[in-house]
Amino acid sequence: MSRHILIIEAHPNGHDKHLCGALADSYAAGAAEAGFMPRRLDISQLDFPLLRSREAFENGTLPQSLIPAGEALQWAEHIVFVFPLWLGTMPALLKAFLEQLFRPGLAFQYQDGGAKELLGGCTARIIVTMGMPATVYRFWFGAHGINVLRRSILNFAGIRPVRQTYFGMVEQASKRRRARWLAQVEMLGRSGS
């Protein structure tokens, strides 16, 4: 059982003292305990430029600072994204990171007027923390920002299924509730899902 799991911690303010960091730690611990091969990537520690043109997206090269991330993406059989909900969607840093990595040659390839998926066979889990109740985000707002990540970015590259886990009202959560969340995520890590 040597499933390759890439855990992408995407809180723009880094790992320290954030629920997202603790959730990523819990997932990694569960995955390692189960015999999987977890690899961590904290994108707050990466320095890379924004893409500013279609030409750069389609024909530019991956920035040197992101080559290890590109290799990790190719290595992964399962990807776990952990981030806070900002303005209804992923933080801009994660979007900029995905724009760099999910480009032609790495995530898909243009061919015959369409696109060929290059990450088929890979699965994903999206773990999102938020200030509002998770049920409100999911059912009232339709989880629109996460659906864009799931359908327009990950599925387009062949990553499926993509499962979601939401934790709402995080600022008001008691220590006991946070402990339950960490245990839940550790169980997800142990199952590799």
N, C-alpha and C positions, 0 to 999 in steps of 0.2 A: 504494500500500500504506500506508494511514493508519489501521490498526487502533488503536483506543483501548484502552490497557492500563493498568489501575489496579493498582498494587503497594501492598498494605497490609502494612506492617511492624508486626507485633503482638507484639514482645518488650516486656513491661511495663517493663523497665529502660532503654528507649531504644536508640538506634542505636549509640552508641559502643562499640567493642571487643567486639562480640558477633558470633558467626558468622552469626546471622540478619541483621544489618545488612550484612555482607559479601555474603551471598547475595542480598539485595535489590539491592545495588549491582551485582552481576554480572548479574542478570536485567535490570535497567534498562539497563545498558551494551549488552548483546546486543540488546535490543529497539530501542534508539535506533539502533544500528549497522545494523539491518535495515530501518530506515525507518518503524518503528512510532512511535506517540505515547505514550510511557510517562508516567504521572503518579504521584507518590509520596505516600503518606499514612502518617505515623508516629503510631500512635494513642497512644503513650506521651506525646505532646506535647499531647494534647487533654484538656480539662477538661469533663466532662459528668456529670450525675447518674445514679444507678442507677434503673431502673424498679422501682417497688414495688407496683404494682397492675395488675390487668387493665384497669381503667378508663384508667389512664395509657397503657398499651400501645395500646389500641384507639382512644382518643379524644383523647389528649394530643398536643401539638405537638412537633415535633423541636426539641431545645434549640438555641439560637442558635449555640453553638459547633460543632454538627454539621451545620449547613446546607451548608457547603462539601463535607463528606463525602457528604451526600445527593446533592448535585449531581454529584459525581464518580461515585457509584454509578450514577446515571442515564446519565452520559456513557460509561461503560465498556462495551466489547464483550468484554473478557476481564479477569478479576480474578485477581490472584496474592496469596495469603495466605502470609506467612512468619512462623513462630513456633516457640517451643520447646514441647515436650510437657511439661505440668505435671500431675502426678497422673493421667496417662493420657489427658488431653484438652487442649483449648485453655486458655490462661491465662484467669482470670476477667475480666481487662480486655477481652479480645477478645469474650468472651461478652456482657459488658455493652454493648459497642459494637454488636454485632450485634442485641441486643435493641432498642436505640434505632433502628437503621437499618432492620432488616427487619420493619417494622411495616405495618399497613394504610395504603395510599395511596402507599407507596414501593416495597415489594417484592411486595405482593399486595393484592388487594381482595376483601372479602367480597361474595358475590353468590349468590342463590338457594340458600341453605343450604350453600354450598361456598366455594371461594376461586378467584379468577382470578390467574394468575401475571402479574406486571408486569415481570419481568426476563428474559423468554423471548428467546432468541437470544444471550444472554451465556454465555460459557464460563468455566471457572475452573481454576486450578492451586493445590493446597495443598502448601506446602513446609514440612516439619516436621523440627526437630532434636530429638535425644533422647539420654539417657544410656545407655539399654539398646540392645542390638542391634536394628536395624530389623526383621529377620526375626522376632525374638521378639515384637515389638509387633504386627506384621502377622498372623502365623500363630497364635501362642499366645493372644494377647489379642484377636485378631480386629479390631485397629485400631478398637475400639468408639468411642472418643472422636472420632476423625476421621470415622467413619461417621455420627455424629450431625450433625456440621457439614455433611457432604456431602448426606445424604439428608433430614434434618429441617429444615435451614435453607436451604441453597443450592438444592437441587432443588425444594423447596416454592415458591420464588420464580420458578422457571423456569430457573435457571442449570444448564446441562448441555451437554456432559459436564463432569464435575469429575474432574480427574486428580490423583494424589497422588505426591509425591516425599519419601522418608524418608531422613534421614541419622542413623545410630545410632552410639553409642559416641563422641560428639563430644569428650568431655573427654580421651580417650586418643588421638585422631586426630593423626597426624603432620602436619607442615607440608605434606608432599608429598600426603597424602591430602586435606587441606583444599583444596589447590590444584586437585586433580582435581574435587572437589565444586563449587568456584567455576566451573571451566571447563564442567562439566556444566550448571550453572544458566545460565551465559551462553549456551550453545547452546540451551537452552529459550527464553531471551529472543529469540534470533535467529529461532527458528521461530515465536514468538508463541503457544506452547502451554504 
